[in-house]
Amino acid sequence: MKKHILGCNIDFRSYENTADAIKSELENGLLLSALCEKTGVEPSMVQNWVKRGYLSRPNGKKYTGEQAAEVIFLNNMKNAVSLDEAARLLRRTEEKTGLRASEMLSVLVSALVRATRFNSTDGESLKSVINIELRSQGIENAEVSKLVLVTALSALCADYRQKAQDEIK
């Protein structure tokens, strides 16, 4: 299966907007296998994150769309920062802003789609694209901007690393 933006198996570009994609793909309760299929994360990793407190326990055996969004953030940020730091940044941003992970994921995906479309993936250009996307969604918050920028840069780092490995093969 082809991986799309953020290492997920969700083709965000095939939806009218990212909020629709997130709602359609992630909002219904997901069993561990479905969560892993959508997010591209191994089951043992998700279970480890629950055990270590980075991710809340599933409700019964089902994970929520919010938990799926958190998995996507953590999985991408771990490319550049420690999991402790990634989880702390995500929690602090949620607490300070009142925004849910899925709302911030919508900003992140929209910004990455826009940045890659216009080849604006260097740090400063990406920061500008993120701030434009935040304003277009009625969000002006430095904490969200920082979380989205760190995750976007981490995701791009992982993408470039994969391209380098493909060249070696």
Protein Blocks (a to p, Z undefined) as FASTA:
>chain_A
ZZdehhiacdfklpmblklmmmmmmmpccdfklmmmmnopafklmmmmmmnopaccdehj
accfklmmmmmmmmmmmmmmcfklmmmmmmmmmmmnopafklmmmmmmmmmmmmmmnopa
bfklmmmmmmmmmmmnopacfklmmmmmmmmmmmmmmmmmmmmmmmmZZ
